[in-house]
Amino acid sequence: MRSLLLGGALLLFGGSAVAQTPAEIVTAFHHAIASGDTAQSLDYLHADVIIFESGRAEMSRDEFASGHLGADMSFAAETTREVTYSQTIMEGDVAVVMNRIATSGTMGDREINSVGVETVALRRVGGEWKIVHIHWSSRRQR
């Protein structure tokens, strides 16, 4: 059985990690993408998730799965993502996680050194937090 510790609060059930807070869900989502786990990545997303990135919009989990997910997995596998600031706002069954991120690595012959922000909105559905919106933005670090 493999274990993963995210923020000190993950529990293990039958060999899989179960995140308890919205921030841990976001961290686990990124871990699933970086490890190339399509099924787990998509499981964190609500079916009607809306993802904004670089002026594009994917309007559902299925659209993300057939569109940009593969590129995100390739990028995450080749780079290192460091959260440099994080804040979570919660109100009942809705939460917003806001992160500042530094990303570095190499994609092919391209050196990656960027800073970015992400806003992730989650809603508790049937006792589980599901990501309902993501907005990513980044720029080259100077």
Summary of the structure (lengths in Angstrom):
residues: 142
radius of gyration: 14.8
end to end distance: 42.1
largest distance: 46.1
contacts: 391
relative contact order: 0.17
helix: 25%
strand: 52%
